[in-house]
Amino acid sequence: MGFDTSTATSCGYVLRVDRHSKRRHPQGERDERRLRRSQRTEVCLRWTASVVAVTFTLGYCFAAFIFGPLGELAYPDVSLRTLGHIHVATGAIWMLCATVQIWPSFRTRYPARHCALGYFSIGVMMVSVLAIWAMCLYGRLRLEGGLGIMASGLIFSVVWVVSIYYGVQAIKSGRVELHRHHMLRAYWLSWSIILMRPLFTVFLFALGGSPAAQDDTSRLVLGVTSWVVFALMYMAVEYWCKPQWSIEETDRTFSPCTLVARQKLTADTALVTLQSAWDDVMAFPLLAGHHCSVRVNGVTRSYTPVPGDVAVDSAISRSNQLNLMVKLVPNGKISTLLHTAPLGTLVEVLAPIVGTFRLRPHVHSELVLIAGGSGISTILSILQAAQWERRYKTIRVFVFSSTGFVWQDKLRALASETIHLTFVRERPSIEHFHNVEASGSTMVALCGSFGFMTSVLGLLKNHSRINIHAFGLDDR
């Protein structure tokens, strides 16, 4: 078959674990506590959003506006009121469906339903958008809120449509994280409608008016409130929903580093050590998905740092040094320089860059890591973090290479009842993954060349794409 499976005893090589005390590395414990706090915050936010969305749609949209007196009070004209009912009803359905979509357990366990519900909710919301456009065209200044609500509604709907369009295009091309970014932006922008009503009431009472009056004051306050809420929500969404890789790229600067060591690993792969003049530049915890950018003469390439206790046999790595596994690419400017440049050459490094990949053992019980060539460095960082978690029932590691395996002995020493290692010297085929379960409880992470990842994605077509993260494809 061309591959073998290792079944040795587990040890603490990659984990930075004291074999005698069996204590986890302090940094790993801090990172795990930080991750758990982040997860609890996300759960609280989802529950809050769900409760408020359901309460608002059922209480205001249906009970008060459609079946209550607010619709007739706001729009005495029957045609305008009918359009208003269509707009509010379809918008409420979108809000309920989109709230279900933000729960990871629903997305991962029922990917087909997630996809179907997504298209249904988008279709429903498009009806709501068309209704508000028709209201603006037909009602014009007779709209509740006048010119202000008409202008903000038109601009909001256009931004929402554009965000949905890019979100759909992203998932069609397999860019899951970018898809989530655009869809979350569309969802949270919809919250400006929810926040607008209570703020409108507060502002109107502060000015001594009444929502039931429907006079010029209330129309002006509603128009201004719609603009304020929409602008604030848009700024908040752009800040909080901005992908982590984009934040890291724009908010930090490159630092000068020196090429101090180079070790040949295979015929076309080398372990490169970069050193900074400042001790704290490279002093960051190596977490799953973290990578760095190397820049030379304006050309930038991303690499995943190799854990120091793997790269250095003495298990001692300095805080101002960074170990990178670099594969020589034909005509590649950065890889060629790192392979051939004399020691002492200066390059620029930006580290760390937080990726979009996240371990979610509370959702997935099985983790599958697939590495092609130099992609092993990324898989090592994930394997390290996954072992810190200690909550995965099964971790399968597949390493593909035609030129030889690096750190094979160290990897084999990690095999256990939980961790299963497979080394393959041939091209990926469906037989290699026959033990990988295609279910919502399985998360697959793969890293390698573009051709390698494309080939593996084709072999895993029965797996939900939302449960697969391809580094380099899903991070942009």
N, C-alpha and C positions, 0 to 999 in steps of 0.2 A: 504493500500500500504506500510505502514511502514515508511513513511517519511512525513515531513511537510515543508512548505515554509513560510519564514518570510517576512513580508511586512511592516516594521516599518519605521520611519523617519530617515534620515541620520544625523550623528553627527560627530564630529572631534576626536573620541577616538584614532583610529590608526594613523590618519593623522598628529598628533601633530599640530593641527590647533587651533588658538584662536577663539572661537566661536563668540566673540563679534566683533573683528576686521576682522575676516575671512581672515586673511593673512596666506599664506602658510609658512611652516618652512623655514628659510633662507638656511639651508643645502639642503633642497629639491629643492629650486629654483636654487642653484648653480649646483646641480647634473643634473637638467633638462637642464640648459644652456650648461653644458658639454656634455650631450647626444646629444643636437641639433647640437653642433659644430662637434661632431664625425659623426653624420649622414650627415651633409653637406660635410665633408671631404670625406666620402665614396662615395657620389654621384659625387663629382668632379673627384675622382679617376676613377670611373666607366666610366664617360663620356670621360675622357682623354684616358683611355685604349681602349674604343670603337672606338674613332676617329682614334687613331694611328694604331690600328689593321686593320681597314678597309682600311685606306690609304696605309699601307704597303702591304697588301695582293693584293689589286687591282693594286697598282702602281708598286711595285717591282716584286711580284711573277708572276702575270699574264701578265701585260703590258711589263715589261722589260725582265723577264727571260723566260717565256714560249713562248709568242708571239713576243718577242723582240730579240735583238742580243746577250744578255748576256748568254743565255743557250748554244748557238753554240760556243761563244767565250770561255766559261769556259770548255766545254767538246766537243772537235772536234769529238771524237768517237761517232758514232750514237747510239750504244747500251748503252753506259754510259750516253749519253745525254737523252735518253728515260727514263732510270731509274731516272735521275735527274728531268725530267719533272713530273714524277709520284710522286716523293718524295715532290717536291715543291707544286704541285697542291693539293695533299691530305693534306699536312701540312697547307696550306692556308685555306682549307675548315674547318679543325679542329679549327683553330684559330678564324674563323668567328663564328662557332657554339658555341665554348666555351665562346666567348665574350658575346653572348646572354644569356648564362647560369648564368653569374655573376650578373644579375639583379634580385633582390628579387621579384619584381612585376611579372616577368615571372615565377619564380619558384613556387610562392604561388598561383597565379591565374590559371595557366595552369600546374598542377603537372604531368598530363599524358603526355603532350607535352614535359615537362622538362625531364621526364624519357626517352621518345622515342628519343629525340634529343641527350640526353647524350649517349645512346648506339650507335646511329648512328655516332656521332662524334668520339667516342672511336674506332669504327670499321674502320672509315676513317683514323684515325691517326695510327692505327696498320699497315695499308697498307703503310703509309709513313715510319714507322719504318722498315718494311721489305724491303722497297726500299733502305733505307740508308745502311742496312746490306748487301744487294746485291751489292750496289755500292762499299762498302768497300772490299767485297770479289772479285769482278770482276776488279775494277779499281785500288785498293791498292794505291800505291804512285802516280798514275796518277790523283788522285782526286785533285780538286781545294783546295789548302791549304796543300796538301801532308800528311805526317804522323800525323801532329798536328791536322788537321781537322778530320782525320779518327779516331784517338784515342778519341778525345772529343765527336765526334758524337756517337761512340759506347757506351761510358760511359753515356752520356746524355740520350740516348734512353733506356738503361737499368734502370736508375733511374726513368725515366718517366713511364715505364711499371710497375715497382714495386709500384710506387705511385698510379697509376690507379688501380692496383690489390687490394691494401689495401682499396682504396676508394670504390670500388664495394663491397668488402666483408663487409665493415662497414655499408653501406646502406641496404644490405641484412639482417643484424642482427639488423637493426633498430637504429643504432648509427649515428644519423643525423649529429651531430656536428663533429664527427671524419671523416665522409664522406666528409664534406665540407673542412676540413683541408687538406686531401690528394688530393682532386680534385683541390683546389686552388693552392697547391704546383705544381701539374702537369701543370696547366695553366700558372702560372708565370714563371716556368722554360722554357716554350716555348718562352717566351719573350727574352730569351738570343739570339735566332735566329734573332729577330727583331733588337736588340741592336748591334749585331755583325757587320752587314753590314755598318752602318754609322761610327762606331768606326774604322773599318778596313780602310775605305776611309780616315778618319782623320789621322790615324797613317801612312798610306802609303804616303799621301801628305807631312806629316811632315818629312819623310825620303827621299823626292824628287822623289818618284816613281809614277806610274799611275796604276789604277785598270785595264786598258785595256792592259797593257803590258804582263801580265800572265808570268812573268819571275820568277826566283828563289826568288827574294826579295819579290814580292807580295805573293808568295806561303808561304814563311816563316812568313810574317806579318799576313796573314790570319790564319795560324795555331796557332800562339801565341795569336792572338786576340780572337780566339774561346775559348781557354783555360782560358784566363783572364775573359772574359765575363761570361762564364759558371760558373767559380768558384765564382765570385762576386755575380752573380744572385742566386746561390745555397745558399750562406751564408745569403743573404738578405731574401730569401724565408724561410729558416729555422728559422730566427729570427722573421720576421713579421707574418708568418703563424703558429707559434707555439701556441697551444691552451693556453688560459689564465690560466686554472687550472694548467697546467704544469709549466708555468712561476712562478706562485705564490708558488707552492710546492718547487721549486728548488732555488728560489732567496731569500727566507726568512727563518727565524729560529723560532723555538718554544720558548715560554716564560713560565716561571713557574707561576702557578696560584694556589690559595687556594680555596677549597670548603668551602663556608661561609654560605650557606643556602640551604634548600631543602624543597619543598612543595609538598605534595601528591595531584595530580590532579584527577587521576582515580586509579583503582585497580592495574594497571601495568604501570602507567605513572606518572612521577614526574617532577616538575620544579626545575632545579638545577641552583644555582647562583655561578659563579666562579669569584674570585677577584684577580686582579694583584697588585703587589706592586708599579707599576708605573702607573701614571694617564693616560698616553697617549697610553698604549698598546691596550686598548679596545676602544679608542676614534676614531671610524670610522663610517661613515654613513651607516645605514642598507639599502642596495639596493637590488633590485630583483636579486635572484640567488646567493647572497653572502652567504658563509657558513664558518665554522671554523673546524679545526681538533683538536681532543683531543687525547693525547698520554700518555699511561701509560705502563711502562716496555716494550717499543718497539712496543706495539700494538696501532694502530691508527684507529679512527673512525671519520666520518664527521657528524656534526650537523649544523642546521640552527639556528642562534640566534633569540630569540623571541623579538619583539619590546618592549622596556622598559615600554612604556605607556600601553601595554597590560598585561605584566607580573606582574607589580606592580600597585596595586589599587590607590596608591597616585600619579601615573603618574610621579614619580621622579625616575630616574635611574642614577646611578653614572657612570662617564666616565671610571672608572677602573673596572666595573663589567659587566659580560656577563651572560645572562639568556638563558639556554638551556632546551628544552623539551626533556626528555629522556624516551623512552619506554623500559621497562625491557624485555630483550631477553633471553630466556633459554640458559644457558651456555655462554652468552655474557660477555666477560671479562670487557669491558668498562662500559656497562650499569649496570652490577651487582655491580661494584665498586661505580659508581655514586649513585646508589640506597641505598647501605648498608654502605659505608665507613663513618667513623665519621667526623664531621665537623673539618676543619683544615687540611684535607688530601691534599697533594700537587699533582697536575697534570700538564702536559705541554699543552699549547694551541698555535695554529698557526691561527691567524686571522688578517684581513679578507682574505679569498680565493675567488677570483673573478670567478664565474661560467661562463659557455658558454651561458646561457639563456639571451636573450635580449627582452625587450618590443619594439614592432614596431607598434605603433598606426597609423603611416603613411601608413602602409600596411594592417593591420588587424583592422576592425571596431568592432569585437566581441572578447572578451577574456573569455575563459572558464577555471576555476581553480578547480581542483579535488584533494581533500585531503583524505588520508586514515590514520586514527590513528594519530601518531605523525607528519605526513606530513603536518599537519595544520600550523606548524611554518614556513615552506617554503612558503605556500600559503599566509600567513599573510604578509610576506615581499613583495610578488608580488602585493598583493592587495593594500598595502600602496603606492608602486611606481606607480601602475596603477591609483590610485586616484590623485596622483600628476600630472599625464599626463593630465587628464580631457579631453581626446580626444576620448575615447572609447564610442561607442553608447550603447553597452550592455556588462555587466560583470556578468557572471554566476559563482556562487561558490557552489560546491558540497562537503559536508563534510560527510564521511562515518566512522562510529565507532559502534562497538557492545558493548563497555564497558562504554559509556557515552561521552558527548561532553564537551570539555573544552572551556571556554570563550564564551559560547553560547549566553549569554545576550549581551555581547559586540559586537559580530558579528551581532546579529539581529538588533542592533541599527544602523548598517551601511546600511541596506536595503533601497533602493530608487527606482525611476523609471529606473535608470541605473543598479544598483546592485541588483541581485536576488540571494537569499540564499536558499539552500536546505539541510536539515539534514536528513541523512539516517541511520537507525539502522540495515539494512540487507545488504547482499552481493550486489555488483553492478549488475544491469541488464540493458538491452537495453531500458526498459521503463523510467528509470531515465534520460536518455539523449535524449528523443524524441524531446525536444525543441532546441537541439544543431544543428545548421545548418552545414552540411558538404559542406563547400565551401572554396575557397581560402582566404576569408576575415575573417575566424575564426581561432584563435590561441588557442590551448589547452595546458595547463601545468598541469601535475599531479605529485604528490609526495606521497610516502607511501612505504610499503614493496614491495619486488620484486614480490611476488605472486599477490598482489593487483594491481600493475601497469601492469603486464602481462595480468590480467583479463580485466582491463579497455581497454587496447590496442586492445584486441580481440573484445570488444564491439564496438570500434570506427574504425573498419576495413574499413568502407566507407569513412573515413576521410583520407586525404593525410598525410602520415607519416611525411612529411617535415614540416607540420604545427602542429606537436605534439612534446612537449618536456617532456620527462620522466626523472625527476631528479634521478641521480644515474646510469641511463642507457645511457643517451646521454651526460654526462659530462666526460666520460672516453673513 
